[in-house]
Amino acid sequence: MSAPERIPPRGVTTAELLTRGELTVRGQIRDASNAVLYCSVEHDGQEAYCVYKPVRGERPLWDFPDGTLAQREVAAYEVSEATGWGLVPPTVLRDGPFGEGMVQLWIEGAPGAELLALVDGEEPEPGWKAIGFAEVGEGKTALLVHADDERLRRLAVLDAVINNADRKGGHLLPAGERLYGIDHGVTFNVDNKLRTLLWGWAGEPLTGEAVDVLKGLKEALGAEGALAARLAVLITPAELDATRARVDELLATGKHPEPSGEWPAIPWPPV
């Protein structure tokens, strides 16, 4: 579904527009596993496009409580904002035409921005990081790689913090110099569920920037922290404690996490 992104001008914040604006359903994104509605939102004469995922349209999952995916999407946005990286589009929880749900600013991805590729050979070319080998038909395999891009590396750190169980290629939206990640409904599980295509830095030292960001998250997730207060109404106390533990673990090891071996490391389908 293609449409120009309309960002509200000064005077109306994006959060205000998404929270208070009138939602009008324009269509449905049919290849999603849960109900995803493409909408316009209008407030005080300003308009933008957005995605609306009503709770009643969520498909039950065996490892996540029913009716909680919208809250997890908002929680992922809150953590992203706390990092200062702005990796998740503005996202709010509100009532809509089909009840409570997540509403997120629509981001039109830039065509031609290559972040993933299948290549011949056993080692990636400079500027790329190896993910693993994939079957490409007729008994042949190719090396799946992702770009050695600082934006992706930041997203890999965010995914480790929020325990993202579904970082697919289709959830990456380059938009000019920005990169956004979307679809964060299966996050914040107490158990290690990290499934991602961004394993290229697994076991490597975290950047100094990432360490500083994690230190800031640790403070914000403290008992009196502002982020902890915002997350407390979106995820369970046990999930909040697990988030704190993941931040502590990243700081203690100083490295990007590696696949645990207890859970499939790559989401399916990968894109």
VOMARLO-272046 format. One line per 3 residues: for each residue x, y, z of N, C-alpha, C. Coordinates in steps of 0.02 Angstrom, whole numbers, plus 32768, in hexadecimal, padded with zeros to 4 digits. Layout:
# VOMARLO-272046
X:Y:Z:X:Y:Z:X:Y:Z  ...
# end
This chain:
# VOMARLO-272046
802A:7FC5:8000:8000:8000:8000:802C:803D:8000  8024:8068:7FCE:8051:80A0:7FC6:802C:80E1:7FD0  8049:810C:7FF8:802B:814F:8003:8061:817A:8020
8060:81BB:8011:8093:81E7:802E:808A:81ED:8079  80C0:81F0:809C:80BE:81FA:80E5:80B2:8243:80F3  8081:8252:811C:8073:8297:812E:8083:82A0:8178
80B5:82C7:8187:80CA:82D4:81CC:80A9:8314:81E4  808C:8314:821F:806C:8351:8238:809D:838B:8240  808A:83C8:822D:80B7:8401:8235:80BC:8416:827D
80E5:8448:8289:80EC:8462:82CD:80A9:847A:82E6  809E:8470:8326:805F:8483:8345:8035:8447:8357  803D:8411:8331:801A:83D2:8341:8050:839C:8343
805B:8381:837E:808E:834C:8383:8073:830C:8365  80A1:82E1:8350:808C:82A1:8333:8066:8279:8366  807D:8279:83A5:805B:8253:83D9:8014:826C:83E3
800B:82AE:83E3:7FC8:82CB:83EB:7F9B:82B8:83B1  7FB6:82BB:8375:7F8F:82A9:833A:7F7A:8260:833C  7FA8:8234:834D:7F98:81EC:8350:7F68:81DC:8388
7F6E:81FF:83C0:7F46:81EF:83FB:7F00:820D:83F7  7EFB:824A:83DF:7EBB:826E:83E2:7E98:8273:839F  7EBB:8264:8369:7E9E:826D:8327:7E67:823B:8317
7E3E:824C:82E7:7E09:8220:82D0:7E25:81EE:829E  7E1D:81AE:82AE:7E37:8179:8283:7E03:8166:824E  7E1A:8162:8210:7DF0:814C:81D9:7E13:8113:81B6
7DF3:80D8:81B5:7E11:809E:8195:7E0F:80A6:814A  7E49:809E:812A:7E4F:80A5:80E1:7E59:8062:80BE  7E70:8030:80E4:7E7D:7FEF:80C5:7E9A:7FBF:80F9
7EA9:7F83:80E2:7EC5:7F4F:810E:7F04:7F32:80EF  7F37:7F28:8118:7F74:7F07:8101:7F6A:7EBC:810A  7F5E:7E98:80D5:7F44:7E54:80D9:7F79:7E1E:80E3
7FB9:7E2E:80D8:7FEC:7DFA:80E1:8006:7DF7:8128  7FE6:7E1B:8157:7FFA:7E1A:819D:7FD7:7DE1:81C1  7FF7:7DC6:81F5:7FD8:7D8F:821B:7FA1:7DA7:8249
7FA3:7DE6:825D:7F6F:7E04:8286:7F4C:7E3B:825E  7F14:7E53:8277:7EF0:7E88:8254:7F19:7EC8:8254  7F28:7EE1:8219:7F4F:7F1F:8211:7F28:7F4C:81E1
7F12:7F85:81F9:7EE9:7FB2:81D2:7F10:7FF1:81C1  7F0D:8004:8182:7F2D:8041:816A:7EFB:807A:8171  7F0E:80AF:8194:7EDE:80E4:81A6:7EFC:8129:8197
7ECF:8159:8194:7EE3:819F:819A:7ECD:81B6:81DF  7EF0:81E7:81F9:7EDF:8203:823B:7EE1:824E:8234  7EAB:826F:824C:7EA5:82B7:8244:7E95:82D8:8286
7EB7:8310:8294:7EAA:8335:82D2:7EBD:837E:82C7  7E8E:83A9:82D8:7E9A:83F1:82D6:7EB4:8407:8291  7E96:83EA:825D:7EA7:83FD:8219:7EE5:83DD:81FD
7F07:83B3:8224:7F44:8391:820D:7F35:8347:8203  7F5A:8328:81D5:7F4B:82E2:81C3:7F8C:82BD:81B5  7F8C:827C:81C4:7FC4:8250:81B4:7FA7:820A:81A8
7FD0:81DE:818F:7FBD:8198:8186:7FDA:816F:81BF  7FB9:8139:81D0:7FD0:8110:8207:7FB8:80C8:81FF  7FD2:809D:822A:7FBD:8057:822F:7F98:804F:8270
7F60:802D:826E:7F37:8020:82A8:7F2F:7FD4:82AF  7F45:7FB9:82E9:7F40:7F72:82F6:7F13:7F68:8333  7ED2:7F5A:8328:7EA5:7F51:8361:7EB5:7F11:8387
7EAE:7F15:83C9:7EBB:7EDB:83F3:7E8E:7EA0:83DF  7E50:7EAE:83CD:7E22:7E78:83BC:7E37:7E53:837D  7E65:7E6F:8357:7E7D:7E4D:831A:7EBE:7E27:8324
7ED5:7E22:8363:7F13:7DFD:8371:7F07:7DB2:8371  7F33:7D8E:8350:7F30:7D45:834F:7F4F:7D2A:838F  7F2C:7CFD:83B4:7F48:7CE3:83F2:7F8A:7CBE:83E6
7FB9:7CC6:8414:7FFA:7CA5:8410:8004:7C7C:8450  8026:7C43:8449:802D:7C17:8483:805C:7C34:84B8  808B:7C5F:84A4:80BE:7C76:84D3:80B7:7CBF:84E7
807F:7CDF:84D5:8072:7D24:84EA:8029:7D28:8501  801C:7D4D:8537:7FD7:7D54:854E:7FAB:7D73:8518  7F6D:7D5C:8512:7F3F:7D78:84E1:7F33:7DC2:84ED
7F2C:7DE6:84B6:7F19:7E2C:84BA:7F4F:7E5B:84D4  7F8E:7E49:84CB:7FC5:7E72:84E6:7FF5:7E8C:84B0  7FEA:7E7A:8471:801C:7E8B:843E:801E:7ED7:8431
7FE4:7EF8:8433:7FE3:7F40:8428:800C:7F64:845D  8004:7F4F:849C:802A:7F6F:84D3:8075:7F64:84C9  8088:7F2A:84B0:80CF:7F1C:84A5:80EC:7F48:846D
80C3:7F55:843B:80DA:7F83:8406:80E8:7FC8:8423  80BC:7FDF:844E:80C6:8021:846C:8102:8020:849B  810B:7FE9:84C0:8145:7FE3:84EC:8186:7FE5:84C5
8188:7FC5:848B:81C4:7FC6:8461:81D4:800E:844B  819F:8034:843A:81A9:807A:8428:81C5:80A2:8462  81AB:8096:849E:81C3:80BA:84D9:820E:80AD:84E6
8222:806E:84DF:8269:805E:84E9:8293:807E:84B2  827B:807B:8474:829F:809A:843C:82A9:80E5:8449  8275:8106:8460:827B:814D:846F:82AD:815B:84A7
82AE:812E:84D8:82DC:8137:8510:8325:812F:84FA  8331:8109:84C5:8376:8103:84AC:838E:8142:848A  835F:816A:8471:8371:81A5:844A:837D:8196:8401
8377:8158:83ED:8384:8144:83A8:8348:814C:837A  830C:814E:8396:82D0:8158:836D:82C7:8123:8338  82CC:80E3:834C:82CA:80AC:831C:8284:8091:830E
8254:80A5:8336:820F:808D:832F:81E3:80C9:8320  81B7:80C5:82ED:818C:80FE:82DF:8160:810F:831B  814B:814E:8322:811F:8161:8359:80E3:8132:835E
80D7:8119:839A:80A5:80E4:83A6:807F:80F3:83E6  803D:80ED:83E4:8014:80FA:841F:7FE0:80C3:8426  7FC4:80BF:8462:7F8D:8091:8470:7F4E:80BB:8479
7F19:80AA:8454:7EDC:80D3:8457:7EA1:80AC:843D  7E65:80C8:8448:7E29:80AC:842A:7E25:80BF:83E1  7E05:8093:83BA:7DFB:80A0:8373:7DB9:8083:835C
7DAD:8081:831C:7D6D:8068:8301:7D5D:8021:8317  7D90:7FF8:8326:7D85:7FB3:833A:7DA0:7FA6:8381  7D9D:7FD9:83AA:7DB2:7FD2:83EF:7DFA:7FE6:83FA
7E13:7FD7:8437:7E58:7FEA:8448:7E8A:7FC8:841A  7EBF:7FEC:840B:7EF3:7FCF:83E2:7F30:7FFB:83DE  7F61:7FE4:83BB:7F9E:800A:83AF:7F96:8034:8370
7FAB:8073:8373:7FAB:809F:8339:7FF2:80B9:8330  800C:80B0:82F4:8052:80C1:82E5:8056:80EA:82A5  807F:811D:82A7:8088:8147:826B:80A0:811C:8230
8081:8126:81F7:8094:8102:81BB:80D6:811D:81A0  8104:80EF:8193:8145:8101:8176:8149:80E2:8131  8154:810B:80FF:815C:80F3:80BB:81A6:80E2:80B0
81B6:80A2:80A9:81FB:808D:80A0:8217:80A6:805E  8258:80B6:805E:8279:80CE:8022:828B:8093:7FF5  8276:8093:7FB6:8288:805C:7F89:82D2:805B:7F7A
82EB:801E:7F70:8331:8017:7F5A:8364:8019:7F92  834E:801F:7FD0:837D:801F:8008:838A:7FD7:801C  83C3:7FBB:8006:83D1:7F74:8010:83F3:7F68:8053
83D1:7F43:807E:83EC:7F33:80BF:83F9:7EE9:80C8  83D9:7EBF:809E:83E1:7E76:80A0:83F0:7E5D:805A  8415:7E26:8057:8426:7E0A:8015:8438:7DC0:801C
8430:7D9C:7FE6:8449:7D58:7FDF:8484:7D59:7FAF  84BD:7D3E:7FC5:84FA:7D41:7F9C:851B:7CFC:7F97  8542:7CF3:7F63:8569:7CB6:7F5C:85A7:7CBB:7F88
85C4:7C81:7F97:8600:7C80:7FC0:85F1:7C73:8009  8626:7C6C:802F:861F:7C5C:8076:862F:7C96:80A4  8646:7CCD:8089:8656:7D08:80B1:8636:7D46:8092
861D:7D74:80BB:85FF:7DB0:809F:8633:7DE0:8083  861F:7E09:8055:864A:7E3E:803A:8650:7E76:806E  8683:7EA0:8067:8688:7EDA:8095:8648:7F03:8095
8634:7F19:80CF:85F7:7F3F:80D6:85BA:7F15:80E4  85C5:7ED2:80EB:858D:7EA5:80F9:85A0:7E76:8132  856D:7E5D:8156:8576:7E2F:818D:854F:7DF0:817F
856D:7DB6:818E:854C:7D76:8181:8517:7D66:81B4  84DE:7D4C:819D:84A9:7D33:81C8:84AA:7CE7:81CA  84AF:7CC8:8190:84B0:7C7F:818B:849F:7C69:8145
849F:7C29:813A:8490:7C0E:80F8:8446:7BFF:80F1  842C:7C0B:80B5:83E6:7BFF:80A7:83DE:7BD6:8068  83AD:7BAA:8067:839E:7B83:802C:837C:7BAF:7FF8
8393:7BAA:7FBA:8377:7BD4:7F85:8359:7BAA:7F4D  8351:7B69:7F59:8331:7B3E:7F28:8362:7B11:7F04  8349:7AD7:7EEE:8370:7AA7:7EC7:83AE:7A91:7EEE
83A8:7A8C:7F30:83DF:7A75:7F59:8418:7AA6:7F61  840E:7AE4:7F4C:8442:7B17:7F50:8437:7B43:7F8E  846D:7B5E:7FA7:846A:7B8C:7FDF:848E:7BCD:7FCD
847D:7C01:7FF0:849F:7C42:7FE8:84A7:7C60:802D  84D7:7C8D:8032:84E4:7CAE:8072:84B5:7CEA:8079  8490:7CEA:80AF:8464:7D23:80BF:848D:7D56:80E8
848D:7D93:80D2:84B4:7DC8:80F2:8489:7E05:80FE  849E:7E2E:812F:847F:7E6F:8138:84B6:7EA4:8136  84A2:7EE1:8128:84D2:7F18:8123:84F3:7F26:8166
8533:7F37:8163:8558:7F4B:819F:854A:7F96:81A9  850E:7FA3:81C4:84F1:7FE5:81C6:84E6:7FF8:820F  84FD:8032:8224:84F7:8046:826A:84AE:804A:8281
8481:8059:8252:843A:805C:8264:8420:8016:8275  8434:7FE4:824E:8421:7FA0:825D:8441:7F89:829E  847E:7F9F:82AB:849F:7F8A:82E9:847B:7FA6:8326
8464:7FE4:8321:843C:8000:8357:83FC:7FD8:8361  83DD:7FC5:8329:839F:7F9E:832D:83AC:7F5A:834C  83E5:7F3C:833E:83F7:7EFC:835D:83FB:7F03:83A9
8415:7F3B:83C1:8419:7F47:8409:83D3:7F50:8425  83AA:7F77:8404:8365:7F80:841B:8341:7F3D:841F  8348:7F14:83EB:8327:7ED2:83EA:833E:7EA6:8424
837E:7EAB:8435:8397:7E84:846E:8378:7E9B:84AF  836D:7EDC:84B6:834E:7EF7:84F3:8305:7EE2:84F8  82E0:7EE8:84C2:8297:7EDA:84C4:8288:7E91:84B6
82BC:7E69:84A8:82B3:7E21:849D:8284:7E14:8462  8296:7E31:8429:826C:7E2D:83EE:826E:7DE7:83D0  8234:7DC7:83CB:8231:7D83:83B1:8221:7D81:8366
8224:7DBB:8343:820E:7DBA:82FE:822C:7DF3:82D5  826E:7DF9:82D4:828E:7E2D:82AC:829A:7E12:8265  8268:7E1C:823A:826C:7E06:81F4:8285:7E3E:81C8
8298:7E2C:818B:82AE:7E5E:815C:8277:7E8F:814A  8239:7E77:8146:8201:7EA3:8136:81EF:7ED3:816D  820F:7ECB:81A7:8202:7EF8:81DF:8236:7F31:81E3
825E:7F37:81AE:8290:7F6B:81AA:827A:7F9E:8176  8274:7FDD:818A:825C:8011:815C:828F:804A:8157  82BA:8049:8124:82E6:8083:8119:82BC:80BD:8100
82C9:80F8:811A:82A5:8134:8106:82D6:816D:8103  82F6:8176:80CB:832B:81A8:80C5:8366:8192:80EF  837E:81BF:811A:83B6:81AD:8146:839F:8187:8184
835E:8183:818F:8343:8161:81C9:8336:8118:81B9  8335:80EF:81ED:8320:80A9:81E8:82EF:809C:8220  82B6:8080:820F:8284:806F:8241:827A:8023:8244
826B:800B:827F:8254:7FC6:8288:820B:7FC7:829C  81E5:7F98:8280:819E:7F94:828F:818C:7F4D:82A4  814D:7F43:82B9:8131:7F03:82CD:8155:7EE7:830B
8144:7F03:8344:8164:7EF0:8383:8133:7ED1:83B4  8101:7EAC:8399:80D0:7E8E:83C5:80EB:7E54:83EF  811C:7E2F:83D5:8136:7DF5:83FA:8179:7E08:8419
8176:7E31:844C:81B0:7E4B:846F:81A4:7E46:84BB  81DA:7E50:84E1:81D8:7E55:852A:81C5:7E14:854D  81CB:7DDB:852B:81BE:7D9C:854D:81F2:7D92:8585
81DE:7D71:85BA:820D:7D62:85F1:8243:7D32:85D9  8230:7D01:85B0:8260:7CD0:8596:8286:7CEE:855B  82C2:7CD4:854F:82EB:7CEC:8517:82CC:7CD6:84D5
82B1:7D07:84B0:828E:7CF9:8472:82AF:7D1A:8436  82EA:7D36:843D:8308:7D5F:8409:830F:7D38:83C8  82EA:7D4E:8396:82EE:7D33:8352:82F6:7D6E:8322
832A:7D6D:82FB:833A:7DA8:82D3:8365:7D96:8297  8364:7DC1:8266:8393:7DBC:822E:83D2:7DE4:823B  83D6:7E06:8273:840F:7E33:8281:8443:7E12:82AE
8458:7DD5:829C:848A:7DB2:82C4:84D2:7DC1:82AF  84DB:7DEE:8280:851E:7DFA:8266:8550:7E11:8298  853A:7E2F:82CF:8568:7E48:8303:8569:7E1A:8340
854A:7DDF:833C:8545:7DB2:8375:858A:7DA4:8393  8591:7DAF:83D4:85D0:7DA3:83F7:8602:7DDB:83F1  85F5:7E0D:83C8:8624:7E45:83C1:8619:7E78:83F8
864D:7E9E:840A:8645:7ED2:843E:8611:7F06:8429  85EA:7F1D:8459:85BD:7F54:844D:85E3:7F95:843F  85C6:7FC0:8417:85E7:8001:840C:85E4:802B:844C
8610:805C:8451:860E:8089:848A:85CB:80AD:848F  85B0:80BF:8455:856E:80E0:8455:8539:80B3:8473  853A:8072:8460:8508:8043:847A:850F:803B:84C6
854D:8038:84DE:8557:8031:8526:853B:806E:854B  8546:80A9:8530:852B:80E5:8550:84DF:80E4:8550  84C2:80CF:8519:8479:80CB:8515:845E:8098:8547
847F:805F:854D:8468:802C:857C:846E:8045:85C5  84A1:806B:85D3:84A7:8088:8617:846C:80B8:8624  8459:80DE:85F1:8420:810B:85F8:83DF:80E4:8602
83D8:80AC:85DE:839D:8082:85E6:839A:8064:862C  83D4:804F:8645:83D6:8032:8688:83BB:8064:86BB  83D0:80A2:86B5:83B8:80D5:86E4:836E:80E2:86DA
8358:80E6:869B:8311:80F4:868C:82E3:80BB:86A1  82FF:807F:86A6:82D8:8044:86B9:82DA:8037:8705  82FD:8062:872A:8300:805B:8772:82BB:8065:8791
82B8:8057:87D1:8277:805A:87F4:8255:809D:87EE  827D:80D3:87EB:8261:8116:87E5:8267:8132:879F  827B:8108:876F:8287:811F:872C:8248:812D:8704
824C:815F:86D9:8211:8172:86B1:81FE:813A:8680  822F:8119:8662:8220:80E3:8633:81FE:80AA:8657  8216:8099:8692:81F7:8063:86B9:81AD:8072:86C6
819D:80B0:86D6:8158:80C3:86E3:812D:80BB:86A4  8148:80CD:866B:8122:80C7:862C:8118:807E:861A  814C:8055:8624:8146:800E:8612:8119:7FE8:8642
8114:7FFF:8680:80EE:7FDA:86B3:80A5:7FD4:86A1  808B:8000:8678:8044:7FFC:8664:803B:7FD7:8622  8072:7FBF:8605:8070:7F9E:85C4:8084:7F55:85C6
80B2:7F43:85F3:80C9:7EFE:85FA:80C5:7EEA:8643  80CE:7EAA:8651:80C7:7E91:8695:8104:7EA1:86BF  80FE:7EA0:8702:8138:7EAB:872D:8171:7E7A:871E
8161:7E3B:8710:8195:7E0A:8701:81B8:7E1C:86BF  8192:7E34:868E:81B0:7E47:864E:81DB:7E86:8656  81C6:7EB3:8680:81EF:7EEF:868D:8230:7EDB:86AF
822D:7EAE:86E0:826A:7E96:8701:8298:7E73:86CF  827B:7E4C:86A1:82A3:7E29:866F:82C5:7E5B:8640  82A3:7E92:8631:82C2:7EC6:8607:82FE:7EE4:862B
82F6:7EF2:866B:832F:7F0B:8692:8369:7ED9:8691  8358:7E99:8697:838C:7E66:8699:83B1:7E62:8656  838D:7E6B:861F:83AE:7E69:85DD:83DE:7EA4:85D5
83C9:7EDE:85ED:83F6:7F18:85EA:8434:7F0B:8615  842A:7EF1:8650:8463:7EE1:867C:8492:7EAE:865B  8476:7E7C:863A:849E:7E49:861A:84C8:7E66:85E1
84A9:7E90:85B9:84CE:7EB0:8582:8507:7EDB:859D  84FB:7EFF:85D3:8531:7F28:85F0:8567:7EFD:860F  8553:7EC4:862D:8584:7E99:864E:85B2:7E77:861B
8595:7E60:85E3:85BE:7E3E:85B1:85E1:7E6F:8583  85C1:7EA8:8577:85DD:7ED9:8548:85DC:7EC2:8500  85B1:7E90:84F2:85AF:7E73:84AE:8568:7E6C:8495
8562:7E6A:8453:8522:7E58:8435:8512:7E10:8447  84D3:7E00:8454:84C2:7DBB:8467:84CC:7D8B:842C  84D2:7D4C:843C:84D7:7D16:840B:849A:7CEA:8411
8489:7CC5:83DC:844F:7C97:83E0:8456:7C68:841B  841F:7C5C:843E:8421:7C33:847A:8423:7BE8:846A  840B:7BD6:8430:8405:7B8F:841F:83C6:7B6F:843B
83A1:7B93:8464:8363:7B79:8482:8325:7B8F:845B  832E:7BB7:8429:82F7:7BD5:8405:830F:7BE3:83BE  82E6:7BD9:838A:82FC:7BE7:8347:8317:7C2E:8341
8353:7C35:8326:8374:7C77:8326:8359:7CA5:82EE  8340:7C87:82B9:8329:7CAE:827E:82DD:7CA9:827B  82BA:7CE2:8273:8271:7CDF:826C:825D:7CBF:822A
8221:7CA4:8228:8208:7C85:81EA:81C2:7CA0:81DA  81B8:7CB4:819B:81EB:7CBC:8167:821A:7CF6:8178  8258:7CF5:815F:8288:7D28:8173:8278:7D6E:815A
8251:7D73:8125:823E:7DB5:810C:81F4:7DC1:810F
# end
